[in-house]
């Protein structure tokens, strides 16, 4: 119970602290948060829109979560992110639960710590995007399948079907395809793909449950948009992304493997040993086999996809963490645990020393002004690494705990201050209040989509210069937004005063804000 309460405490702090501390400067976050706000404002519960136009990128589950967050916390950044953070908390607790149920509390402890020590995993569950909802549904559907397979009780399969349906509602076909492929491979590998075991799952009821959860909204949006949403979502955002890819997001075949290793640092350094342990336990540890297959299916699928993004592979994190947690727990009981964990510990200590230095030089030569001092907020990492070297002389487990603590403390501190310092330099933060205060806000060519969230209304976008000039001639007190690599074309438009320009965070494009008296 002590371990569970500690994981609950750590998860609450890392997922929910300072949740509204930064603006929705990320493009995907901005569009999702604004889409949910428009649906809520217009009392439109079926058709998603962004800036008044049909949004076909994702199904509505994430928007419903954000709307619930708005009712709970208000229409703000924390409201948009609240249920994403809750998904993260549930994924960690579910991973702890299944590890303790089938292995031990020590394995559950290390599996959860592996996840909580990952900065990227924490970030994923603090964003107003569909990925947290998909990861939760993906994870629970496989966990519940395993419970049903192990106990041969249908109640677990029923829960599996419900979360498969929710996974489809969260992000489309991938919510069924990836867990479905994992389950099929697991049954084949364990030689349980038999009619008897299949019939135990009552697939006919499964089809009804999945359909009852997933299809009503898909059918409703298909009817209300005359099939337009259905066509664009399935063909452009699913088939085309897999087959042709998105410009700028092509990468080598091996990249998803690198994403998972980088995303789950520092404990992903145990990857080789974890897969070796899985192979050795393959005949008597089916949960370890399930975790390995779940990891490989996600990574392998996106290795074949033409679109490769680090967030796409994040559904593998809980399962990879199970493998690592079990491996660490086994190693810690070995008489020669210090020798066996020496290489991984030294690599993690090296990372703890290197990362603050890398951040210092990255910030020093970035377009942002005077932010290299942010690296000092990561001092817990090298301190934790040095402490780990001393503690491991008595216990390898204590050394690893020091590293986990150092990375978790650093993550907490990063959300407390450095993220907010970076956000302070973003044009969204600098000019968000000005945009919010103006009734007349328009854009020329393009604009940072976060401004739609802060404008609380549609922002008309002009593509033709003369049309913009004509509009400005007949309107007063107008704010004009633009976004591009080079904003010099705005100087040619008469009667505009530049209120400010700045480079968008993590982008080569700049945003300009102009005022017409």
N, C-alpha and C positions, 0 to 999 in steps of 0.2 A: 504493500500500500504506500510505503514511503516513496518508493521510486515513481509510482504513478503520480503522486501529488507533486513531486518535483518536476516531472515532465509536464504536467498540467500548468504549473507555475511558469516554467521556462517558455512554454509555448504561448501562454497568454501575454507575457512580456514582449516576446519577439514578434508576434503577429499583430498585436493590437496597439502597442505603444506608439505614440506620435503618428497615428494612421492618417490624420489629416494635415500633417506637417508640411507637405509639399503640394504644389499645384498639379493638375493633371496635364503635365507638359508632354507626356509621351503620346504620340499620335493615336495609337490604338485605344489607350485609356480615355483620351479626350472624346473620341468618336463614340465609344461605348457609353460613357457617362452622360453625354449629351443626348444620345439616342434614348436612353432610359428616362431622362428628364422630359424630353418631348412627348414620349408615350404617356408619362404620368400627367403632364400638363394638359394634353389633349384628350385624356381619358380614352386613349386608343390602346387596347390590350392585345391586339393581334398584329398589326402592321408596324414594323420598326421603321423609323425615319431618322435621318440626320440632316440638320439644317433644312428641314422641310421636304427632303427628297428621300425616296425609298432606299433603305439600307439593307443590302442582301448578304452581307459578309457572314453573319452568324445567326443561329436560331435565337429564340427569345428568352431562354432560361436565365442567362446572365442579366438581361434587362429586368426581369422580374425580381431577381435578387437585389439589384441596385435600387429599384423602386421601393422594395421593402426597407432597404437601408435609408432611403430618403425619408420615408414615413417615420422611421425610428430615430434618426439623427439629424434630419434636415437635408436640404438639397446642397450638399457640399462634398468635399473630397472624402471625408471620413465615411459619409453615408454611401458613397459609390463603392468604397473598398471594404466595407464592414463584412459582408457575407463572403467575400474572397478570403479574408482573414479567418473567418469561421470555418471555411472549407479546409484551410491549412491546419487548424487546430484539430479538426475531425480526422484528417488523414494521419497525422502523427499519433493521435490516440488510438485509431483503428490499427495502425501498425504495431503499436505497443501491445494492444489487446491480442492480436493473432499470434504474436511472438510469445507472449506469456502463456497463452492458452495451449500452444503446441510444443513449446520448448521450455523456456524458463524466464523468470523475472530478469535475470542478468542479461539474457539475449534481448529481451524487450527494451531494457534500459539502453543498451548499446545501439540497438536499431534506431530508437528515437533520437538519441544523442547525435548519431551520424547525420540525421536529417536536420536537426536544429543547429548543428555546427556549419551547415552550408548556407552561405550568404545568398547564393542564387536561389535556392529553394525558398528562403524567407521572402526574398523580393517577389518571386512568382506569386506568392499568396498575399501580397500586399498591393496588387494591381487590379484595377477595375477592367479585367479582361475575362474571356470565357475559359481560359486555361485552368484556373482553380476549380471551377465547377466540373470540368471534364476530368481532371486528375482525381477528384473525390469520387465521381461516379465510376471511373475506370478501376480505381483501387478497390472500392467496396464490392463491385460486381465480381472481381476475381477472388477477393477474400471470402465472400459469401459462397461462391462456387466451391472453393476448397472446403469450407465447413460442410456443405452439403455432400461433397464427394467423400469426405472423411467420415461423417456421421451417418450418411445415407438417409438423412431426414429432409423431407421436401420443403420444409419452411425456409431453409437456407437457400434453396434453389429459387423459391418464390421471391426472396429479397434480391437475389442475383438478377432475375428478370426485370424487376422494378428498376434497379440501377442501370441495367443495360438500356432500358427505355429512356431513363433520365440522361444517360450519356449521349444518346441520339439527340435528345432535346437540347443538350448543352453545346454540342459542336457538330452534329451531323453524323454521317455514316461511320466515321472513325470511332465514334463512341460504341459501336457494336463490332466493327471489324477487328480492332486490335484485341479486345478481351476475348472475342469469339475465336480468333486464330490461336491465342494463347491457350485457351481451354481445350481446343481440338488437339494441339500439339502435346499438351500435358497428358491427355487421355491416351494418345498414341504411344508416348514414351513410357507411360506406366502400364501399358497393355490393358487398360480398362475401357477401351473404345469398343464396347460390346453392346448388343441390343439390350441386354438386361440393365446395364448401367445407364444407357441412354434413356430407356423407358422410365427408370427411376426419377429422372429429371422432369418427366411429363412435359415434353417440348410443345405439345399442342396448347397446354395452359400457358406455357412460356410465351408463345406467339401472341396469345390474347393479352397477356399482361404487358408485354413490350408495346404492342399496338395501342393499348388503352392509355399508356403513359405518353408515348411519343407522337402518335398520329393526329390527335385532335387539333393541336396547334398547326401542324404542317398542312393539314387539310384546310383549316380556316384561312391561313395566309395565302394558300394557293387560290382559293375561291375569291378572296377579297382583292387580290392583285391580278386576277385573270391569268394566273400561271406564271407571271413575270418573276416573282420572287423565287419560285421553285426552279425555273430554268436557269437563272443566273447563279443561284446558290450551288446547285448540284453540278452544273457543267463548268462554270468559270471558277468558282471558289473551291471546288473539290477535284474534279477530273483534270482540269487544266493545270492546277497547282501541282498535282502529283506528276502529270505527264510532261508538261512543258515548263513549269516553274514560274516564279515571279522574278522579274528583272532585279538584279542585285542580290539575289538570295540563292544563287547556284553555288555549289561547293563540291569538293571531291567526295567520293563514296565513303571515305573513312571519317568524314567530319562529324556525323552524329555520335560516333564512338568517342571522339575528342570532346564533344559537347557534354556528354554524360560524365566523363572523367573530370572535366573542368568544373561542371556545375555542382558536383557533389564533393568538391574539395572541402576539408583536407583528407577526409577518411576514404576517399576513393583510391588512395594510394594502396589500399588493401585489395584492390580489384583482382590482381593475379592470384593472390592467395585465396580469395573468396571463391573464384571459379574453380581453383584446384580443390578446395574443400568440398564444393558442390559435387564435383566428379567423384571424389572419394566416398561421399555419402549418398550417391545417387540411388542406391538400392534400398536404403533404410531411412531416408529423410525426404519424403515427397514434397514437403513444404519448401525445402531448399531448391528442389528441382523446379517447382512452380515459380519461385522467385527468379531463378536464373532464366527460365523461358520467358517470363513476363518482361524482364529486362531486355533480352535479346530480340524479342518480337518488336518492341517499340523502336529500338535502335536499328534493327534490320529493315523495318518498313521505311523509315525515313532515310536510310542509306540508299534505298532504291528510288525514293522520291526526288524529283528535280528541284523542289523547294526545301531548303534546309535552314531551319532556325533553331536556336538553342532552346526556346520554350517548347518546341514541338516534342522534344525528347524528354521533357520533365515528367511525364507519366511513368517513366522507368524508375524515378528516384525512390519511391517507397520500397519497391521490390529489391533494388540494388542495395538499399539500406538494410533490409532483412538479411541478405547474404553477408554483408560486412559485419552486421551486429552479431550474427551467429559465429562468424569466423573469429572475431575478437573475443567473444565469450569462451570459445573453445581454447584459443591460444592462452588466455589468462589463467586457465586451470592447468596448463602444461608445466611440468617441472622446469623446463628451460624456456619459459615464456619471454624472459628478457632478451635472450639470444634470438628467439624466433621473431620477435617484433622489432628488433634493432633497426633493420633497414627502413621499414615504414616509418618508425618514429623519427629517425634522423631526417628523412625526406620531409616530414611534416614540420619539424623544427626549422629546417632550411627554408621552407615556404613561409613560415611565420616570421622569419628574419627578412626574407626577400620582399614580401608583398608591400610593406610600408615604404621601402626604398623605391619599388616600382611605381607606387602611387605618387610618391613625391616627384619623380621625374616626369611622369605622365601629366600631372597637374602643372608642373613648372613650364612645360612646353605646349600646353593646351591653349586655345584661344581665350579661355577664361582668365580673369585678372586676379592676381594675388590670392591664389587658392592652394599653392604648394604646401602651406602650413597644415592643411587638412591631414597630411600624412601623420602628424603627431597624434591625431586622435586614434591611430591604429597601434599605439605603443603597447597595448595589452597583448598583441600578438607576439612580438619578440620576448616580452617579459614571460608570457606563458610558455614559450618555447624553451627558454633558459631554465625555468622552474621545472619543466618536464624532464630535462636532462638529469637534474638532481633527484627528482622523485622516483624516476625509473630505476635508480640504483637499488631501491628497496622493493619496488613493485612496478612492473610494466603497466599495470592497469592504472595506477596513480599518475604515471607519466602521460598516458593517453587522456585521462580526465583533465589534466592541466591544459592540454592542447584544446580539447573540446570547450573548456571554460573560456580560454583565451579568444577563440573564434566567436563564441556566442556573445561574450562581453563586447567584442569589437563590433559585431553586427548591431547590437543594441545602441552603442555609441554612434555608429554611422547614421542610424535613423534619427537619433537625437539631434545631432549637429551638422555633420558634413553634407548630408543630403539636402538639408535646408539651406545651407550656405550656397551650394551649387544652384539650387532652385531660385535663390535670391537674384542670381545673375541672368536668369532666363527672361526673355521678353514677355512671356506669359505672366510671370509673377510681377514684373515691373509695370506692365500696362493693363493687367487684368481689371483693376479697379476703375481705370479710365474707361475701358470698354463697357464695363458693367454700368457706369454712370450715364452713358450716352444712349439716347433713344434712337438716333440715326447712325447706324454702323453698317458700312458696306465694305466690299473687298474688290481688289483689282487683280486679275489673273489667278491668285491663290492666296490663302491665308492659313495661319496656324489654327488647326481645328479646335484647339483648346479654347479659343476665344468664343466659339459658339456656346460653350458651356457657361462662360462668364457673361456673355451678352444676354442670356436668357431670352433669346428670340432669333428668328431667322436672319442671317447675314447675306444679303443679295451679293452675288459675285458677277462682276462685269469682266468680259473678255475683250471687248472692243474699247479702245481709248476714247473715241468720239462719244460713245454711249455714256461713258463715265463722265466726261466733260459736260455733256448735256444734262445729266442728272445733277451734277454739282451746281450748275448754273441756276437750277430751279429749286435748290434746297439749301438751307443754312444749317450751321451747327452740325456738320457731318464729320464723322470719323471714318477714315479710309485705311484699310489694312492691306498689306501685300506681303508676299513671301517668295523669295527666289534666291538664287546664288548671287545675283547682282541686281541691286534695286535702283540703279542709276536711271532707269526709264521713268521712275516716279518724279524725277526733277523736271521732266518735260511737261508735266500736267500743271496748268496754271492755278493760282490761288490756293495752293496747298502748303501748309506749314508742317515741317517734319517735327513731330514730338519726340521721336526717338527711334533708333535702329539698334539691332543686336543680333548676334548669331544664336540660333536655337541650340539648346542643349543636345549634345550627341548627334549633331547634324551639321552638314556643310552649308545649309541654307540659312538665310537671315530673314528676320521679320522687321518690317517697318510700320510705324503708326503715324498717320498724317491727319491734319485737322484743317477743315475748311470753315472759315468764319461765316 
